[in-house]
Amino acid sequence: MATTTVSRRKAAAAPAKGGAVSAGVHYRVECADLHAHLYTVTLTIAAPAAQQRLTLPVWIPGSYLVREFAKNLQGLRATQGRRKPALTQLDKCSWQVDCVPGQPLVLHYQVCAYDNSVRTAWLDAGRGFFNGTSLCLRVEGQTDAPHALDIAAPAATAVDAPWSCATALVPSKIDKQGFGSYLASGYDELADSPVEMGTFWSAEFEACGVPHRFVVAGAAASFDGDRLIADTQAICEAEMRFWHGDKVGKRGGPKPPIDRYVFMLNAVDDGYGGLEHRHSTALICNRRDLPQRGEKKKQAEGYITLMGLISHEYFHTWNVKRLRPAEFASYDYSQENYTQLLWFFEGFTSYYDDLLLRRAGRIDDAAYLRLLNKTINQVMQTPGRLVQPVADASFDAWVKYYRQDEQTPNSTVSYYTKGALVALCLDLTLRHEGKGSLDDVMRHLWTHSGGGPISEADIAAALEAVSGRSYAQELARWVHSTEELPLSQLLRAHGVATLEDPSQQAQVLGLRVAEANGSVQVKVVLRGGAAEKAGFSANDEWIGIELPAAGKKKSSQAWRIAKLDDLALYLGDTTKFTAIVARDRKLLRLPLTLPAGVTTWRLFTHDAAKVTGWLAG
């Protein structure tokens, strides 16, 4: 789709375009070969050390997995004038160059970019995207010095239409399409500022006086950009008011911590996710979930999910990019950075993302409760919640959450969903006791930390400052143990009742399956469920069922199944039968008994005034 600019209210201020950047560390990124997915990077170091060390990060902040970005780097070579200094690889992501003092060092290398996610880098004939952690070697000893980044447009002959470039970095000298020179205060800012390139749709708007830009790659012709901008603007303003009050951005009022912000959304056939940055976010969504022109006013479920993602990543502007774990005060890009606080930074953000959609007027009370209902059931249907405390799940993100396998639901719990429910319980407890709310706790943390790193002790102190009492027991039970959360009683006190409905077939059986092309593939066997007791295993193919003979002269019946819903058709009132599965090409007959009393939570409003009082803030 061709680049389009849409102004809403007052157009965002154009970036300053001054002279060329003077920086001791200078990168030039070029689209070397679109079909081979190769970027070429030229790194110039004005004053290298005698033995200059260079490293490439192994992970990107916000995504807690060692991804080994150096695996995509190739052809590294170094020059100093006509001299080719010795270049030695020290380990998987580190190099050392023997330099002549006082002479600039130039490094050339290429990066293969074939990961169409928000975490790394992508390049083809239709689109380019990269994070600095994937392309930019760190110059050890100079990481706090100014860094310059030149971004070159692909050759006109290589693309069907001229490309544009978007990033939250401060421009130094750029053309109308956004290509040219940018400046970062140091490596951390460079690494925290992704770059989007291509023939994307683009629009600008203001939120509480701050210029924002939204770019969308891959949208279909029916995409309703005006609606996306209107909703995003409402979300941004609701979140700024949440943190800074109604006078934020007004004359004499508080100032938000950002002076610019860029949303970068890649719309694909199948994908979902986001990664937060200090002045921007990279998002990915299903193309069908974008708002479409001519749709009914009622929000589609997929679009509500997208708005929740936008809300979530924007909330991170405060909660994790500024307020952040004390362990993240300074990143170590060479290895895992551990913290037990992801239940707070991701979980509390997950609580507020949908809640602030409600406060921004994008969804109503009923829609919010449906979203909350989904989160509760996700946690309640995860046996791992009774195995690992959510604080430990935060610490183990590097080896569990981001490396999920067949046993993940049985051994751990999501710090996103369980953390969101911890936030819910704290919020409702504070409100029930008439001692403020979790909103007040979040603002207290922001004010008293100066928007900087915090510890769990700071969270506990903020809870006590707002409520007038210690929350040590609640934190011990809800965060550091596997005790069940008091959801039902707290919700009822705020106008929401809970019912238990019969579960869907997969949950009754204790299975998670994939159904496609007439086949039922077992993905997960949940701990303690009927399927586990019968002997099911992950990766089994469930082929059919055999019913016991009814009466002396009748033979048993066998049926092939294509989906779990077939069970209701063939079983009738039968609760004991034989499952026929294939495992490693062997056919197995597993005796299975359907359990009774497996239920799912359903929330409903019994006191609308109380519900609105809570949700409206």
C-alpha positions in Angstrom: 0.0 0.0 0.0 1.4 3.4 -0.9 2.5 5.7 1.9 -0.4 7.9 3.1 -0.4 10.6 5.7 -3.5 11.5 7.6 -3.7 14.3 10.1 -6.0 14.2 13.1 -6.5 17.4 15.2 -3.2 19.2 14.8 -0.6 17.4 12.7 2.5 16.1 14.6 5.4 18.5 14.5 7.9 17.7 11.8 11.3 16.5 13.1 14.1 19.0 13.0 16.4 18.6 10.0 19.8 20.0 10.8 23.3 19.2 9.7 25.0 15.9 9.6 25.6 14.1 12.9 29.0 14.2 14.5 29.4 11.1 16.6 32.3 8.9 17.5 30.4 5.7 16.7 28.7 5.8 13.3 26.6 3.1 11.5 25.5 3.0 7.9 22.8 0.4 7.1 22.1 -0.4 3.5 19.6 -2.9 1.9 22.3 -4.9 0.1 20.2 -7.6 -1.5 16.5 -7.7 -1.0 16.0 -11.2 -2.4 18.8 -12.6 -0.3 17.4 -10.8 2.7 20.8 -9.2 3.4 21.6 -5.9 5.1 25.1 -4.4 4.8 26.4 -2.5 7.8 29.4 -0.2 7.9 30.5 0.7 11.4 33.0 3.5 11.8 34.7 4.1 15.1 36.5 7.5 15.2 38.8 6.7 18.2 39.1 3.0 18.8 40.9 1.4 21.7 44.2 -0.3 21.0 42.4 -3.7 21.4 38.9 -2.7 20.5 36.3 -5.2 21.6 32.9 -5.5 19.8 29.9 -7.5 20.8 26.4 -8.3 19.4 23.6 -8.8 21.9 22.2 -12.3 22.4 18.8 -11.0 23.5 16.5 -8.0 23.1 15.0 -6.3 26.2 11.4 -7.1 26.6 11.7 -10.6 25.1 13.3 -12.8 27.6 15.1 -15.5 25.6 18.7 -15.8 24.4 18.2 -15.6 20.6 21.9 -15.6 19.5 21.6 -12.7 17.0 25.2 -13.3 16.0 24.1 -16.4 14.1 22.9 -14.0 11.3 26.1 -12.0 11.0 28.5 -12.8 8.2 31.5 -11.5 6.4 32.9 -9.3 9.2 36.1 -7.5 8.3 38.1 -4.6 9.6 40.2 -1.8 8.0 42.2 1.1 9.3 43.0 3.2 6.2 45.0 0.8 3.9 45.8 -1.5 6.9 43.8 -4.7 7.7 44.2 -5.1 11.5 44.0 -8.5 13.1 40.4 -9.5 13.9 39.8 -12.3 16.4 36.5 -13.8 17.4 36.5 -14.3 21.2 33.3 -16.2 21.7 29.9 -16.6 20.1 29.1 -12.9 20.1 32.4 -11.0 20.7 35.3 -9.9 18.6 38.6 -8.0 19.2 40.4 -5.8 16.7 44.1 -4.9 17.2 44.1 -1.2 16.3 46.6 1.6 15.7 45.8 4.4 18.2 44.4 7.6 16.7 43.2 6.1 13.4 39.6 5.5 12.6 38.5 1.8 12.5 36.0 0.7 9.9 34.1 -2.6 10.1 32.0 -4.1 7.3 29.6 -7.0 7.6 26.3 -8.3 6.5 23.3 -9.5 8.4 20.8 -12.0 7.1 17.3 -10.7 8.0 14.6 -13.4 7.7 12.6 -13.2 10.9 9.2 -11.5 10.3 8.6 -10.8 14.0 9.0 -7.8 16.2 12.2 -9.1 17.9 14.9 -9.2 15.2 15.1 -8.1 11.6 13.4 -8.7 8.2 14.2 -7.7 4.6 12.6 -8.5 1.3 11.4 -6.7 -1.8 8.3 -5.5 0.0 9.4 -4.5 3.5 12.4 -3.9 5.7 12.5 -3.9 9.5 15.2 -4.1 12.1 16.1 -3.7 15.8 19.5 -2.3 16.6 20.3 -5.4 18.7 20.2 -7.5 15.5 22.3 -5.2 13.3 24.5 -3.0 15.4 27.6 -4.2 17.0 28.3 -2.7 20.4 31.6 -0.8 20.7 32.7 -1.7 24.2 34.0 1.3 26.1 32.0 3.8 24.1 28.4 2.6 24.6 27.4 5.8 26.4 28.8 8.1 23.7 26.6 9.5 21.0 25.8 7.1 18.2 24.9 8.1 14.6 22.8 5.9 12.3 22.5 6.4 8.6 19.7 4.5 6.9 19.9 4.2 3.1 16.9 3.6 0.9 17.0 0.6 -1.4 17.9 1.2 -5.0 14.9 2.5 -7.0 15.4 -0.4 -9.5 15.0 -2.9 -6.7 11.5 -2.0 -5.5 8.2 -1.4 -7.2 7.5 1.9 -5.5 9.7 4.3 -3.4 10.1 3.3 0.2 9.6 5.4 3.3 11.4 5.0 6.7 10.0 5.4 10.2 11.8 5.3 13.6 11.6 7.2 16.9 15.2 8.1 16.7 15.9 11.9 16.6 16.6 12.9 13.0 19.7 14.8 12.0 19.5 15.1 8.3 16.7 13.1 6.5 14.8 13.4 3.3 11.0 13.6 2.8 10.8 9.8 2.9 12.6 9.6 6.3 15.9 8.1 5.0 19.1 9.7 6.2 20.9 10.4 9.4 19.6 9.9 13.0 21.2 10.3 16.4 21.1 8.3 19.6 22.4 9.3 22.9 24.1 5.9 23.3 23.9 2.3 22.4 20.9 1.7 24.7 18.8 4.2 22.8 19.9 2.9 19.4 19.0 -0.6 20.5 15.7 0.6 21.8 14.6 2.2 18.5 13.4 -0.1 15.8 13.2 0.9 12.2 10.4 0.3 9.7 10.9 0.6 6.0 8.6 0.1 2.9 5.5 1.4 1.3 3.5 1.6 4.5 0.4 3.6 5.4 1.2 6.4 7.8 -0.8 8.8 9.9 -0.1 11.4 12.6 -2.0 12.6 15.6 -1.5 14.3 19.0 -2.3 12.9 22.4 -2.2 15.4 25.3 0.0 17.6 23.2 2.5 14.9 22.3 3.0 14.1 18.6 2.4 10.5 17.7 2.8 8.6 14.4 1.2 5.3 13.4 2.6 3.3 10.4 0.9 0.1 9.1 2.6 -2.3 6.7 0.7 -5.0 4.9 -2.9 -3.7 5.3 -5.6 -4.6 2.8 -7.4 -2.0 0.7 -10.4 -2.1 3.0 -8.4 -1.0 6.0 -10.1 1.9 7.9 -7.2 4.1 9.0 -9.3 6.8 10.4 -10.9 4.5 12.9 -7.6 3.0 14.0 -6.2 6.5 14.7 -9.3 7.7 16.5 -9.2 4.6 18.8 -5.5 4.8 19.3 -5.6 8.4 20.2 -8.3 7.7 22.8 -6.2 4.9 24.3 -3.1 7.1 24.5 -4.9 10.0 26.1 -6.6 7.7 28.7 -3.2 6.2 29.6 -1.5 9.6 29.9 -4.4 10.8 32.2 -4.0 7.6 34.2 -0.4 8.3 35.0 -0.4 12.1 35.2 -4.0 13.3 35.7 -6.5 15.3 33.6 -4.2 18.3 33.3 -1.4 16.4 31.5 -0.1 18.2 28.5 -2.0 21.4 29.3 -0.3 24.7 30.2 1.0 24.5 33.8 0.1 20.8 34.0 2.4 17.8 34.3 4.5 16.7 31.4 4.5 13.1 30.1 7.9 11.4 29.9 7.8 11.3 26.1 8.0 14.1 23.5 7.3 11.7 20.5 6.0 8.2 19.9 5.8 5.9 16.9 3.6 2.8 16.5 4.9 0.3 13.9 2.3 -2.3 13.0 3.0 -5.2 10.6 -0.3 -6.8 9.4 0.2 -10.4 8.2 -2.0 -13.4 7.5 -1.4 -15.0 10.8 0.5 -13.4 13.7 0.2 -11.5 16.9 2.5 -9.8 19.3 4.3 -6.7 20.3 7.6 -5.4 21.8 7.8 -2.2 23.8 10.3 0.6 23.5 10.9 4.0 25.2 9.5 6.1 22.3 7.9 3.4 20.1 6.5 0.0 19.8 6.7 -2.8 17.2 3.4 -4.7 16.7 2.2 -7.6 14.6 -1.4 -8.6 14.0 -3.6 -10.6 11.7 -4.6 -8.6 8.7 -8.2 -9.5 9.2 -8.2 -7.9 12.7 -7.6 -4.4 11.4 -10.7 -2.2 11.3 -12.4 -2.4 7.9 -14.4 0.4 6.2 -18.1 -0.2 6.3 -18.0 -2.5 9.4 -20.8 -2.2 11.9 -20.0 0.1 14.9 -19.8 -2.9 17.3 -16.2 -3.8 17.7 -15.1 -7.2 16.2 -13.4 -9.6 18.6 -10.2 -9.5 16.6 -10.1 -5.7 16.6 -10.7 -5.6 20.4 -7.7 -7.9 20.7 -5.6 -5.5 18.6 -6.7 -2.5 20.6 -5.7 -4.4 23.8 -2.2 -5.0 22.3 -1.9 -1.3 21.5 -3.0 -0.5 25.0 -0.6 -3.0 26.5 2.5 -1.8 24.7 1.8 1.8 25.2 1.3 1.3 29.0 4.8 -0.2 29.0 6.0 3.4 28.2 5.8 3.9 31.9 5.7 0.4 33.4 8.9 -1.5 32.3 10.6 1.1 30.1 10.9 3.7 32.9 9.6 2.0 36.0 11.5 -1.2 35.7 13.1 -4.0 37.8 16.1 -2.8 39.7 17.9 -5.7 38.0 17.3 -3.9 34.6 18.8 -0.6 35.7 21.6 -1.5 33.3 21.2 -4.2 30.7 23.8 -7.0 30.2 23.3 -7.8 26.5 25.6 -10.8 26.6 23.5 -13.1 28.8 20.2 -13.6 30.6 19.1 -10.8 33.0 17.0 -12.3 35.8 14.2 -10.8 37.8 11.3 -12.1 39.8 9.1 -9.1 39.0 7.7 -9.9 35.6 4.4 -10.7 37.3 4.3 -6.9 38.1 5.7 -5.4 34.9 3.9 -7.7 32.5 1.1 -8.9 34.7 -0.1 -5.5 35.9 0.3 -4.1 32.4 -2.0 -7.0 31.3 -4.5 -6.0 33.9 -4.6 -2.4 32.8 -4.5 -2.9 29.0 -8.1 -4.0 28.8 -9.3 -1.9 31.8 -8.0 1.2 30.0 -9.9 0.3 26.8 -13.0 0.5 29.0 -12.0 3.8 30.4 -11.1 5.1 27.0 -14.7 4.3 25.9 -13.5 1.7 23.3 -15.4 -1.2 25.0 -18.3 -1.4 27.5 -18.6 -3.1 30.9 -19.9 -6.3 29.4 -17.1 -6.6 26.9 -14.5 -5.9 29.6 -16.0 -8.7 31.8 -15.8 -11.1 28.9 -12.1 -10.4 28.5 -11.5 -10.8 32.3 -13.5 -14.0 32.2 -11.2 -15.4 29.5 -8.1 -14.5 31.6 -9.5 -16.2 34.7 -10.3 -19.4 32.8 -6.9 -19.4 31.2 -5.3 -19.4 34.7 -7.8 -21.8 36.3 -7.3 -24.3 33.4 -3.5 -24.3 33.9 -2.3 -27.0 36.3 1.0 -25.3 36.6 -0.6 -22.6 38.8 -0.5 -25.1 41.6 3.1 -26.0 40.9 5.1 -22.8 40.5 4.6 -19.4 42.2 4.2 -16.5 39.7 7.4 -14.9 41.1 9.4 -18.0 40.2 7.7 -18.2 36.8 9.0 -14.6 36.2 12.5 -15.7 37.1 12.2 -18.8 34.8 10.9 -16.9 31.8 14.2 -17.5 30.0 13.8 -21.3 30.1 10.0 -21.8 30.5 7.7 -19.1 29.2 9.8 -18.5 26.0 10.6 -22.2 25.5 7.2 -23.7 25.8 6.7 -27.4 25.2 4.2 -30.2 26.0 4.7 -29.9 29.7 4.7 -26.1 30.1 1.0 -25.8 31.3 1.7 -28.5 33.9 4.9 -27.0 35.3 4.5 -23.2 35.3 2.0 -20.4 35.0 2.0 -17.3 32.8 3.2 -14.2 34.6 1.0 -12.2 32.2 -2.3 -13.8 33.1 -1.6 -14.8 36.8 0.1 -11.4 37.3 -3.0 -9.7 35.9 -5.2 -11.6 38.4 -2.9 -10.6 41.3 -3.3 -7.0 40.2 -7.1 -7.5 40.1 -7.1 -8.9 43.6 -5.0 -6.1 45.0 -7.1 -3.5 43.2 -10.4 -4.9 44.5 -9.0 -5.4 48.0 -7.9 -1.8 48.2 -11.3 -0.6 46.9 -13.2 -2.9 49.2 -11.3 -1.5 52.2 -12.0 2.1 51.1 -8.2 2.8 51.0 -7.7 4.0 47.4 -7.0 1.7 44.5 -4.2 0.1 42.5 -4.3 3.2 40.3 -3.0 5.2 43.3 -0.3 2.6 44.0 1.0 2.8 40.4 1.1 6.6 40.5 2.8 6.5 43.9 5.5 4.2 42.5 6.0 6.6 39.6 6.2 9.7 41.7 8.4 8.3 44.5 10.8 6.4 42.3 11.2 9.3 39.9 10.1 7.0 37.1 13.1 4.8 37.7 14.1 1.3 38.7 12.1 -0.3 41.6 12.2 -3.5 43.7 9.5 -5.6 45.2 10.2 -3.7 48.5 9.2 -0.5 46.7 5.9 -2.2 45.5 5.2 -3.3 49.1 5.9 0.2 50.4 3.6 1.8 47.9 0.8 -0.6 48.8 1.3 0.3 52.5 1.5 4.0 51.8 -1.8 4.0 49.9 -3.7 1.6 52.2 -2.3 2.4 55.6 -1.5 -1.3 56.2 1.0 -3.9 55.2 0.3 -6.2 52.2 3.1 -8.6 53.1 0.7 -11.5 53.7 -1.1 -11.0 50.4 2.1 -10.8 48.4 3.4 -13.9 50.2 0.2 -15.9 49.4 -0.6 -14.5 45.9 2.9 -14.0 44.5 5.3 -16.3 46.3 3.1 -19.3 46.9 0.7 -21.4 44.8 -2.4 -20.6 46.9 -5.5 -20.0 44.9 -6.5 -16.3 44.6 -9.8 -15.1 46.3 -11.3 -14.1 43.0 -14.9 -15.0 43.6 -15.5 -13.2 46.8 -13.6 -10.1 45.7 -15.5 -9.9 42.4 -18.8 -10.4 44.2 -18.1 -7.5 46.5 -17.7 -5.3 43.4 -20.9 -6.4 41.6 -19.7 -9.4 39.7 -21.0 -12.9 40.4 -19.5 -16.1 39.2 -21.2 -19.2 37.9 -19.7 -22.6 37.0 -20.7 -23.9 33.6 -19.9 -27.3 32.1 -16.5 -27.1 30.3 -15.8 -27.7 26.7 -14.8 -31.2 25.6 -11.1 -30.6 25.6 -11.1 -29.3 29.2 -13.3 -32.1 30.4 -10.7 -34.6 29.0 -7.7 -32.6 30.2 -6.3 -32.1 26.7 -5.2 -29.3 24.3 -5.4 -30.4 20.7 -5.1 -29.2 17.2 -7.8 -30.1 14.7 -7.0 -29.9 11.0 -7.7 -31.9 7.9 -9.9 -34.4 9.7 -7.2 -35.2 12.3 -7.1 -34.6 16.1 -3.5 -34.1 17.2 -2.8 -34.1 20.9 -0.6 -31.1 21.8 -0.8 -31.1 25.6 -2.0 -33.6 28.2 -3.0 -31.7 31.4 -1.8 -32.9 34.7 -4.4 -34.9 36.7 -7.0 -35.0 33.8 -8.9 -37.9 32.5 -6.7 -38.2 29.4 -3.5 -38.5 31.5 -5.1 -41.2 33.6 -6.0 -43.1 30.4 -2.4 -42.9 29.1 -2.6 -40.2 26.5 0.7 -38.6 25.5 1.5 -35.4 23.7 1.9 -35.9 19.9 -0.6 -38.7 19.8 -3.0 -38.7 17.0 -6.5 -39.5 18.2 -8.0 -41.6 15.4 -11.3 -43.0 16.8 -13.3 -44.5 19.6 -14.8 -47.9 20.4 -18.0 -48.1 22.4 -18.6 -51.2 24.6 -21.2 -53.7 23.5 -24.7 -53.1 24.7 -26.4 -56.3 25.7 -25.4 -59.9 25.3 -25.9 -60.2 21.5 -24.7 -56.8 20.4 -21.2 -56.1 19.2 -19.1 -53.0 20.1 -19.2 -50.0 17.8 -16.1 -48.2 16.5 -16.1 -44.7 15.0 -13.4 -42.5 13.5 -13.4 -38.9 14.8 -12.3 -35.8 13.0 -12.8 -33.4 15.9 -13.5 -33.6 19.6 -17.1 -32.5 19.1 -17.7 -35.8 17.4 -17.6 -37.4 20.8 -21.0 -36.0 21.8 -22.4 -37.4 18.5 -21.2 -40.9 18.9 -21.1 -41.4 22.7 -24.6 -40.3 23.7 -24.9 -41.1 27.4 -21.9 -43.4 27.4 -19.1 -42.2 29.7 -16.7 -45.2 29.5 -15.2 -46.1 26.2 -11.9 -46.9 24.4 -9.9 -44.3 22.6 -7.9 -45.5 19.6 -4.7 -43.5 19.1 -1.6 -43.7 16.9 1.8 -43.2 18.6 5.0 -43.6 16.6 2.9 -45.6 14.0 1.6 -47.9 16.7 -2.1 -48.2 17.3 -3.0 -48.1 21.0 -6.4 -48.7 22.7 -6.7 -46.5 25.8 -9.6 -47.0 28.3 -11.2 -43.6 29.0 -13.8 -42.4 31.4 -15.4 -39.0 31.1 -15.3 -37.2 34.5 -18.2 -35.3 35.9 -18.1 -31.9 37.4 -15.4 -30.2 35.2 -16.5 -26.6 35.0 -15.6 -23.3 33.6 -16.1 -19.9 35.2 -18.7 -17.5 33.8 -18.9 -13.9 35.1 -22.1 -11.9 35.1 -23.2 -8.5 36.6 -25.4 -8.6 39.7 -24.9 -4.9 40.7 -24.2 -2.7 37.7 -23.5 0.4 39.8 -20.7 -1.3 41.7 -19.2 -2.7 38.4 -19.3 0.7 36.8 -17.8 2.3 39.9 -14.9 0.0 39.7 -14.3 0.0 36.0 -14.7 3.7 35.5 -11.9 4.3 38.0 
